[in-house]
Amino acid sequence: MNPAAPPGQFPLPPSRHSATGLAAALHERIGAADLQALTQATLQDDIDAARALCRRLKGQGVPVRTLLADLVTPVARHLGDLWGGDACDFVHVTIATSLLRRLVLEIAPPPDSDAPADADARRIMLVPVPGSQHTLGLLVLSRYFQLAGWAVWSTPCATLAEVRDQAGQVWFDVVGFSIGSSLHAPVLADAVATVRASSVNPDVRVIVGGPALLDDDTLGQSAGADGAALDAEGAVRIARVLVDKVRGGSLVTS
C-alpha cells in the first residue's frame, strides 16, 4: 500500500499484493471507481450505498462470484492495509469489515438448509488455522465454494480438537485451512497431520489459503498440504482437480 494514499482511496500503482489486489480486481465491469466507492461506503458505514453499488453491478451482468472475488475481497484487503499503515484505526476498520460481512450475506445468502443434500456433491471443511481469526475471508471463501456446487461445513473459530472430531465423523473430500499469519505455521502443520490421521476419508486432500500466503507461498507445502491458493477462484480450481484425481475423473485446469 502507498501510505500517502488517503483512506478509501486505492493507491496506484498497486502494492506488493498486486497479484490479488487492485490490478487483479479490475474486471471488465468492475473498475477502480467501484472499488473506491465500496471502500468509502464501508468506512462511512453506509450499507445503502454498498447495496446500491452491488445492485448496479449485478444489473450490468456481473456474477455474484465476481462480486465476491473482484470487489469484496480486494476492498477487505485494502481495509487491512489501511489499518496496518495507521491510515485508519481499529474501530473504523472493524465497523467497515462488519458492513462487508453483512453485504456478503445479502448478495450470497447461505443455501436453503431444508433443501435435499446432493449425495454426489463434493464436500469441503473450511476453517481457520486454530488460533487464527479472519472471519470475513472465510465467509467469502465458503460462499464461493457453495456457488461452485460444493457442500461446505465451516466455522470461524474451530479448535484443533473440533477439526479432528469433525473430520473423524463426517466424510470430506477436502479440508481447507486459512492462515492469517506465518506465526501460526507450526499450528498449521499440526492441523494438517491431525486431519490426515483422523479423517474417515483415507484419501482426504488438504489445501491452504489465507493472507499469510501473500508473504510466504511455501507455507502450505511446508505444512504437508496437497495444494495452496492465493484466492477463492484458485482454491476452488485446485480442490476440484485434487478430488477429480482421487475419483479418477478428468482433470479440470481452467
C-alpha positions in Angstrom: 0.0 0.0 0.0 1.1 3.5 -0.7 1.0 5.2 2.8 0.3 8.6 1.3 -3.0 7.4 -0.2 -5.9 8.8 1.8 -8.4 6.4 3.5 -10.8 5.0 1.0 -8.6 5.8 -2.0 -6.9 2.8 -3.6 -3.2 3.5 -4.2 -1.9 3.5 -7.7 0.2 1.6 -8.7 -0.9 -1.4 -6.6 1.1 -2.6 -3.7 3.2 -5.7 -3.4 -0.1 -7.5 -3.2 -0.8 -6.6 -6.8 -1.4 -10.3 -7.8 -4.6 -10.3 -5.7 -5.0 -6.5 -5.2 -6.3 -3.7 -7.4 -4.7 -4.9 -10.6 -6.2 -8.3 -10.4 -9.5 -6.9 -9.3 -10.1 -4.8 -12.4 -12.9 -6.8 -14.0 -14.2 -5.6 -17.3 -17.2 -4.3 -15.4 -15.6 -3.6 -12.0 -13.2 -0.7 -12.1 -11.1 1.3 -9.6 -14.0 3.7 -9.1 -16.2 0.8 -7.9 -13.5 -0.4 -5.5 -13.1 3.1 -4.1 -16.9 3.6 -3.8 -17.3 0.4 -1.8 -14.3 1.3 0.4 -15.9 4.7 1.1 -19.3 3.1 1.8 -17.7 0.7 4.3 -15.7 3.4 6.1 -18.8 5.6 6.3 -20.9 2.6 7.5 -23.3 3.3 4.6 -24.9 -0.1 3.8 -27.4 1.5 1.4 -24.6 2.9 -0.8 -22.9 -0.5 -0.7 -26.2 -2.3 -1.7 -26.8 0.2 -4.5 -23.4 -0.4 -5.9 -23.9 -4.2 -5.9 -27.3 -3.9 -7.4 -25.9 -1.8 -10.2 -23.1 -4.2 -11.0 -25.4 -7.2 -10.9 -27.8 -5.3 -13.2 -24.8 -5.0 -15.6 -24.4 -8.7 -15.6 -21.6 -9.1 -13.1 -21.9 -12.6 -11.5 -22.1 -12.9 -7.7 -18.8 -14.9 -7.7 -17.1 -11.9 -9.4 -18.6 -9.5 -6.9 -17.1 -11.6 -4.1 -13.7 -12.2 -5.7 -13.1 -8.9 -7.5 -15.0 -6.4 -5.4 -15.4 -7.5 -1.8 -12.1 -9.3 -1.4 -9.8 -6.5 -2.6 -11.7 -4.0 -0.5 -11.3 -6.2 2.6 -7.6 -6.4 1.9 -7.3 -2.7 1.4 -9.0 -2.1 4.7 -6.4 -4.3 6.3 -3.7 -2.3 4.6 -5.2 1.0 5.9 -5.1 -0.4 9.4 -1.6 -1.8 9.1 -0.4 1.6 7.7 -2.1 3.5 10.5 -4.4 5.3 8.0 -7.5 4.0 9.9 -7.9 2.9 13.5 -9.1 -0.5 14.6 -12.7 0.7 15.4 -13.3 2.1 11.9 -11.8 -0.9 10.2 -13.9 -3.2 12.4 -17.1 -1.3 11.5 -16.2 -1.4 7.8 -15.4 -5.1 7.9 -18.7 -5.8 9.7 -20.5 -4.0 6.9 -18.7 -6.1 4.3 -19.8 -9.2 6.1 -23.5 -8.1 6.0 -23.1 -7.3 2.4 -21.7 -10.8 1.6 -24.6 -12.4 3.5 -27.1 -10.4 1.4 -25.6 -10.9 -2.1 -24.7 -14.5 -1.5 -27.1 -15.9 1.2 -26.5 -19.3 2.6 -28.1 -22.3 0.9 -31.5 -23.4 1.9 -30.9 -25.7 4.8 -34.2 -27.5 4.0 -33.1 -28.4 0.5 -32.2 -32.1 0.0 -28.5 -32.7 0.0 -26.8 -33.8 -3.2 -25.2 -37.1 -2.4 -22.7 -36.7 -5.3 -21.6 -33.2 -4.2 -18.0 -32.6 -3.3 -17.7 -31.9 0.4 -15.2 -29.5 2.0 -14.4 -28.3 5.5 -13.2 -24.7 5.6 -11.7 -23.5 8.9 -9.1 -21.0 10.0 -5.9 -22.5 11.5 -6.7 -22.8 15.2 -5.8 -19.5 16.9 -6.1 -17.5 13.6 -9.2 -15.4 13.1 -10.2 -13.7 9.8 -13.8 -14.5 9.5 -14.7 -12.3 6.5 -12.3 -14.1 4.2 -13.5 -17.4 5.3 -17.1 -16.4 4.8 -16.3 -15.2 1.2 -14.5 -18.5 0.5 -17.4 -20.6 1.8 -19.9 -18.8 -0.4 -17.5 -19.1 -3.4 -17.4 -22.9 -2.9 -21.1 -23.2 -2.4 -21.8 -21.2 -5.6 -19.5 -23.7 -7.4 -21.7 -26.5 -6.2 -19.8 -27.8 -3.1 -21.3 -28.9 0.2 -19.5 -26.7 2.8 -19.0 -27.1 6.5 -17.3 -24.1 8.0 -16.8 -22.4 11.4 -14.9 -19.2 12.1 -13.1 -20.4 15.2 -12.6 -24.1 15.4 -10.2 -25.7 17.8 -7.8 -28.5 16.7 -10.0 -31.0 18.7 -13.1 -29.8 16.9 -11.4 -30.1 13.5 -10.2 -33.7 14.4 -13.7 -34.7 15.6 -15.5 -33.3 12.6 -13.0 -35.0 10.2 -13.4 -38.2 12.1 -17.2 -38.2 11.9 -18.1 -36.6 8.5 -16.8 -37.5 5.1 -14.9 -34.6 3.5 -13.2 -34.8 0.1 -11.1 -31.7 1.0 -10.2 -29.8 4.2 -9.2 -26.2 3.7 -7.2 -24.2 6.2 -6.9 -20.4 6.1 -3.9 -19.0 7.8 -3.6 -15.3 8.7 0.0 -15.1 9.9 3.2 -17.1 9.4 3.4 -17.2 13.2 0.8 -19.9 13.0 2.8 -22.1 10.7 3.6 -24.7 13.3 -0.1 -25.0 14.2 -0.9 -25.4 10.5 1.5 -28.4 10.2 -0.1 -30.0 13.3 -3.6 -29.4 11.9 -2.8 -30.9 8.6 -1.3 -34.0 10.3 -4.3 -34.3 12.6 -6.7 -34.2 9.7 -4.8 -36.9 7.8 -4.7 -39.1 10.9 -8.3 -38.7 12.0 -10.3 -38.4 8.7 -12.8 -41.1 7.8 -11.8 -40.4 4.2 -8.4 -42.2 3.7 -7.9 -40.1 0.6 -8.7 -36.7 2.1 -6.9 -33.8 0.5 -5.8 -30.7 2.3 -5.4 -27.2 0.8 -4.2 -24.0 2.4 -5.0 -20.3 1.7 -5.2 -17.0 3.6 -3.4 -13.7 3.9 -0.1 -15.3 5.2 0.5 -16.9 1.8 0.8 -13.5 0.3 4.1 -13.2 2.2 5.2 -16.8 2.0 3.6 -19.0 -0.6 5.6 -22.1 0.6 3.6 -22.4 3.9 1.2 -25.0 2.5 3.9 -27.2 1.1 6.0 -26.9 4.3 2.9 -28.0 6.4 2.3 -31.1 4.2 -0.7 -29.8 2.4 -1.7 -31.0 -1.1 -2.2 -27.6 -2.6 -2.3 -23.8 -1.8 -4.2 -20.9 -3.3 -3.9 -17.2 -3.0 -7.6 -16.5 -3.9 -11.0 -18.1 -3.9 -11.0 -18.9 -7.6 -7.7 -20.7 -7.3 -8.9 -22.6 -4.2 -11.9 -23.9 -6.0 -9.9 -24.9 -9.0 -7.2 -26.7 -7.0 -9.7 -28.5 -4.8 -11.7 -29.7 -7.9 -8.5 -31.0 -9.5 -7.5 -32.9 -6.4 -10.9 -34.5 -6.0 -11.2 -35.4 -9.7 -7.8 -37.1 -9.5 -8.8 -39.2 -6.5 -12.2 -40.0 -8.1 -10.5 -40.9 -11.4 -12.3 -38.2 -13.3 -10.9 -35.9 -15.9 -8.7 -33.1 -14.6 -10.0 -29.6 -14.9 -7.3 -27.0 -15.1 -9.2 -23.9 -16.2 
